[in-house]
Amino acid sequence: MRKTKKINLTEISKPLKTELGKFNKHFKIALKSNVPLVDLVTKYILKQKGKKIRPLLVMLSAKLCGGINERSFRGATLVEMLHTATLIHDDVVDEAKERRGLPSINAVWKNKVAVLMGDYLLSRGLMLAVENKDFDFLRVITASVKRMSEGELHQISRTRKLDIDEKSYFKIISDKTASLLATCCEIGARSATDDPQKIKALVDYGENLGIAFQIKDDILDYKGKSKITGKPLGGDIKEKKITLPLIHALSKADEKEKQKIIKKIKKSSKGNNLQDIVDFVDKYNGINFSNTVAEEYIRKAKKALEIFDAAGRETLEQLADFVLQRNK
């Protein structure tokens, strides 16, 4: 059997090392404030080094459509500000104590500061677009914020009833996660071209990539290593979030076993019954099924790129493969 070559995000990013360095400077400057507490918190945010997949998507999309320029850097800064704001707000909602291996903003400065910092980042990003008359970016990003908010609220309403089926799940992750990755690709493309075919191709790539990304995230909640992911295992179960591995297992179980597991999920908020639920997912091949679905969305993402030259799209294809292989 042929061994799959391990893909490293650092290697994928290497051709854009200079551009990503320039982005980091743009991002740091954009975070600057005259309020000491804001500056203190933003310095802490900069320590929480993430994968920077979203700025990378903006850059790669711009490069594929004609070249990276100043608008590309502003677009990347805008989406990273939005993404960071949503993470801070998510940690408040989820009462999370850690983010990327460090204490979360709400754990250090409490909820009030965390919520206001999220608001600051979002408004600062929007102001950046207004100041530079990037009104096309504003339209794209506000539509994304709307979808992300709707996705979160949809998930909350369905989670309360513990009745999320596959159709609802895909609608939720499309709005919550895929919308922002599609936005990154669209903003990158729009910074470099007006060609609607190229823009649509990259939006489709980002949407499918985002769905695969979230499925992989949901798999890691069952199979990841907390020291690597920076998140405790079973977090979704504790929050009663029913994701694809569990949805598939529930669909295969008989009614009696299904109701038994749902009762255990209801009592899982303090970490009770976690292993029983993980074993149930394993019994019905929930992880393998979810991996297969993620692979299909990656195939769709790559297919969307076929209008571009093979050499030009290679890095975006590698990034798609990385999404499947990642362990955090």
Steps between C-alpha positions, in 0.01 A plus 500: 500500500639842402571728794342847480755778519455711813421861415639775720327838521838670539613351167175608333549855631870522412456650147300784662733556796571863402133579436386337826765697687360817345148389598612454863622862504169621351305299758707629792462864389126458448457372858662812647290714735541805724337309786764321714272206591420439132872499415570264789238251383604525132862424596369188673297409191816521287663244733222251422658395173249319280541320169426821302311293242259785427760764404682229306181428303463871417860518376485177298170603338639842409817344359297260288289786360775739397718587796515607865462875554417750777130416480589136557679592824204708617262218414712248690512732801122547487422126497754424774345772719154354442624148570677606821188689616282192447746279692497739796118513499481119459719452807262719702194311377666160557657609832832373359805541721767440233574609145802369305664365812473828695231627738213655300432876505190446716700285744759777546287819480146363557201502264433874483846586365494198266165598343609862456834391348314286249282800415810721468671261258191466282436874486869575440503258207189657349646849547816387317286411199301826518812718531647342187169492309511119472122491480496167313682347799238648735215336308674162504604515866163618634325218314748261661437641850126457443545135395735426791255647752207311348703178507581543869138577590375208289741269682392629842130448421557146369744407778238579765276235346787259414342441159771601252483286186746495208314768304499740797864419579621591152295819499650598837864432408456663160385821671724482809833398345492466123356849448816664638742286297294573188517870595880482528524356150251750359675801654837374377363451150321838496821675608664381176229451235149593385453168314173352640592145393827507693334657804222237502750216461691617806180553702400139419847379595485685835148378580587134441834537678320655797251216529784244493693711754209495747435128456867438578469726807204294616696177449790640706258561788476120521845394383743789547758544773420791729869597535518536120160655428513740795140405581365241747370182339126447501426873513216467249344216697515700824328790323245254354605587144401210278747486211539270198676202669222481759220576252613207284523265800154602623356435152634142508393406853158355586253724685571352844879551474451843347284620791751356748784700341290820483438469876875469554563808284252696716704409808843558341554869588749418779687240299281207606439223245757641254671166443165322451405752229843473331470118504151526349635718215781246441255209502309647206808630308407865550863614460566302180173619350580863584848470351350368177257793484783749564700341217205551264481870582874534441450342156229759430733780616776385265256461211394863540861603426516324164440823306848616610838383368626185676821662622319804643247302702747250647543676837123529555472128421774427756311709755190290433702182566635655820144554628442124480834410661512757781502388862416836658 
